[in-house]
Amino acid sequence: MTAAAHRAFDVLVVGAGVAGTTAAIQLARGGWSVALVERQPFPRRKVCGACVAASNLPLLQALGVGDAFQASAGPELRRVALLHGDGSAEADLPAAPAGQPAWGRALGRETLDALLLAQARAAGATVFQPWAVQALLGAPGAWHCELRGQASAALLRLRARLVVDAHGSWEALPTDRPRRRHARSASDLFAFQAAFTGGALPAGAISVLALEGGYGGMVVADAGATTVACCIRRDRLHALRGAAPGLRAGDAVEAWLRRSCTGVQRALQGAVRDGPWLTAGPLDPGVHLHGEDGIFRVGNAAGEAHPILGEGMSMALQSGAMLAALLLGSGGTSPVPSGRAQAALVRAHAAAWRQAFVPRLRLAAVFAHLAMRPRGAAALLCVVRLWPGLLTQGARWGGKVRMAALPAMAQHAPSNDVGIAARRPPSEGPA
Ligand SMILES: Cc1cc2nc3c(=O)[nH]c(=O)nc-3n(C[C@H](O)[C@H](O)[C@H](O)COP(=O)(O)OP(=O)(O)OC[C@H]3O[C@@H](n4cnc5c(N)ncnc54)[C@H](O)[C@@H]3O)c2cc1C
């Protein structure tokens, strides 16, 4: 895209991951002029387990990528297994309600994100890629944004009336509030991901790995690739690297996965890794919403769950759609709210977000902390061997089949009239 100085848009969306593209598609369809800024060229790999829960499939259909998703994703995911050491327990995944696709599937982010970005373009969004948002000045109603070209280092300035932050969780935006935790901690979690061909993992099941000092997951995704993604504590990673000097971090992690879990060893026997391990981190699980700056946040920029339940993309997709529904009102075509009205809407969005997603964050945190401790993992395995239905129920609670965001949003969506600013923001819902 060539630079044009001081172009003006209704909305600037920062980041073209699943949250940003979802919001961009819906807002562009609602008649808003949308600038969608993405730092990286696509297609790009991402540290992600690639599992898309069944709860999202109607939304993907509505966004215009449902058929392409079904045509390219991996096999239907009907089972879930918990693997720890040389033990395992398995259960059925819950099916989504009749009338929609029953099962989730896995699709690499290099494909899914590119599909969504193409839809955003088709809906009329102007895509700036690869450009990074490096400064955001101003206030709701009158934002000034500075973009830096990643290929050319050129500078570009845009104006926007509203800003949606969908930049994920791996880097800071200039507007970000300083993160809670500055000091490095032994319990920081680093994420790793790689795909393999020729593996022996049974198709159609999500394998959840409970590891000493970490957790992870394996699944057969598109083109038969086995995706392995995991999180490992800083102290564990440090010890692994100390014990094998010269080994790259990803290779040390792969050796650890194979050594500590028989299920991984079996699944990757004879498999060939496609490219290097990707890494990111440290994770910062929890709610990151704050309304003081008048910026709307979606996806991981709003809050991050421990990825043990594989629900981050659900939260990103659904929060992008939830925000667009709030901003566009019940008729789907509301004008861009004034700066004053945006303050109330930021609070309404935050309340709806918390109501929809905080329970998932908590469930994922409990499960992650149990899985990372040897005694907790052994107890968990024991319990789910006795009551496999608990895994099924856990998946249901975690959001695998129920789309939490849009029904919750209905309570908060303003009517299509202009009285948005006068509306009292709802109080925060129960967690
Ligand atoms: C190990 C692991 C496994 C996971 N497995 C799963 C799983 O199986 N299923 C699942 O649902 N979820 C999973 N997740 C979670 C999921 O990956 C995230 O929740 C999801 O990617 C969040 O989407 P997002 O759109 O908010 O952010 P992202 O997908 O991170 O997208 C943000 C985008 O913003 C861009 N960006 C950043 N800064 C700027 C800037 N300044 N200017 C312009 N662009 C910028 C980035 O380049 C990026 O493309 C996993 C996460 C981890 C760590």
The ligand as a Gaussian input file, in Angstrom:
#p B3LYP/6-31G(d) Opt

LIG

0 1
 C        0.713000     -22.013000      23.093000
 C       -0.612000     -21.441000      22.656000
 C       -1.573000     -22.275000      22.110000
 C       -2.807000     -21.763000      21.745000
 N       -3.741000     -22.608000      21.191000
 C       -4.965000     -22.136000      20.884000
 C       -5.933000     -22.997000      20.286000
 O       -5.682000     -24.158000      19.973000
 N       -7.174000     -22.477000      20.045000
 C       -7.488000     -21.189000      20.337000
 O       -8.639000     -20.792000      20.145000
 N       -6.578000     -20.342000      20.868000
 C       -5.323000     -20.776000      21.132000
 N       -4.382000     -19.924000      21.619000
 C       -4.744000     -18.510000      21.861000
 C       -4.795000     -17.700000      20.564000
 O       -3.625000     -17.886000      19.804000
 C       -4.942000     -16.210000      20.887000
 O       -5.902000     -16.043000      21.881000
 C       -5.368000     -15.432000      19.641000
 O       -4.349000     -15.463000      18.677000
 C       -5.674000     -13.980000      19.981000
 O       -6.080000     -13.341000      18.814000
 P       -5.928000     -11.761000      18.649000
 O       -6.533000     -11.433000      17.331000
 O       -6.390000     -11.078000      19.860000
 O       -4.349000     -11.503000      18.616000
 P       -3.273000     -12.032000      17.605000
 O       -3.744000     -13.260000      16.918000
 O       -2.006000     -12.092000      18.365000
 O       -3.175000     -10.893000      16.501000
 C       -2.640000      -9.632000      16.788000
 C       -2.071000      -9.043000      15.507000
 O       -1.692000      -7.689000      15.775000
 C       -0.489000      -7.421000      15.084000
 N        0.166000      -6.285000      15.753000
 C        0.757000      -6.275000      16.962000
 N        1.210000      -5.047000      17.267000
 C        0.914000      -4.262000      16.195000
 C        1.130000      -2.890000      15.889000
 N        1.743000      -2.075000      16.752000
 N        0.692000      -2.414000      14.700000
 C        0.050000      -3.232000      13.822000
 N       -0.161000      -4.538000      14.050000
 C        0.238000      -5.048000      15.229000
 C        0.299000      -8.721000      15.186000
 O        1.280000      -8.789000      14.158000
 C       -0.813000      -9.758000      15.036000
 O       -0.987000     -10.190000      13.695000
 C       -3.103000     -20.392000      21.942000
 C       -2.120000     -19.542000      22.459000
 C       -0.879000     -20.057000      22.816000
 C        0.151000     -19.128000      23.369000

